[in-house]
């Protein structure tokens, strides 16, 4: 398998969390793919976290496929991907904050 096929596969795999994030934002229900019991998560920040994580996973391979590593556009897309990752982690932490005040 060549490098281009690998990058396209990684970009397509990034669409799965984005679709789950859109579903969570639209319906307000969280789809959890395992049977393990988890703490209550707030749906809106969790959906935004999934959507941004999917965007990060799509932008990272896209930056290498579309542009050469020496161009300025490469760095713009790379830092946008890292920014999406940091924002996704922030929203994930916000989703773990309990809804009910103590």
ChimeraX attribute file (.defattr): number of C-alpha atoms within 10 A of each C-alpha:
attribute: neighborCount
match mode: 1-to-1
recipient: residues
	/A:1	5
	/A:2	6
	/A:3	9
	/A:4	12
	/A:5	10
	/A:6	12
	/A:7	18
	/A:8	15
	/A:9	13
	/A:10	17
	/A:11	20
	/A:12	14
	/A:13	14
	/A:14	23
	/A:15	18
	/A:16	15
	/A:17	19
	/A:18	23
	/A:19	15
	/A:20	20
	/A:21	26
	/A:22	16
	/A:23	17
	/A:24	21
	/A:25	19
	/A:26	12
	/A:27	11
	/A:28	15
	/A:29	15
	/A:30	18
	/A:31	12
	/A:32	10
	/A:33	6
	/A:34	7
	/A:35	6
	/A:36	7
	/A:37	7
	/A:38	8
	/A:39	9
	/A:40	12
	/A:41	18
	/A:42	18
	/A:43	20
	/A:44	21
	/A:45	21
	/A:46	27
	/A:47	30
	/A:48	23
	/A:49	27
	/A:50	26
	/A:51	26
	/A:52	25
	/A:53	27
	/A:54	26
	/A:55	21
	/A:56	28
	/A:57	24
	/A:58	22
	/A:59	22
	/A:60	21
	/A:61	22
	/A:62	19
	/A:63	21
	/A:64	16
	/A:65	15
	/A:66	11
	/A:67	14
	/A:68	12
	/A:69	13
	/A:70	8
	/A:71	9
	/A:72	11
	/A:73	14
	/A:74	19
	/A:75	16
	/A:76	11
	/A:77	20
	/A:78	20
	/A:79	16
	/A:80	17
	/A:81	24
	/A:82	16
	/A:83	14
	/A:84	21
	/A:85	19
	/A:86	16
	/A:87	17
	/A:88	24
	/A:89	17
	/A:90	15
	/A:91	19
	/A:92	21
	/A:93	14
	/A:94	16
	/A:95	20
	/A:96	15
	/A:97	13
	/A:98	12
	/A:99	10
	/A:100	5
	/A:101	5
	/A:102	4
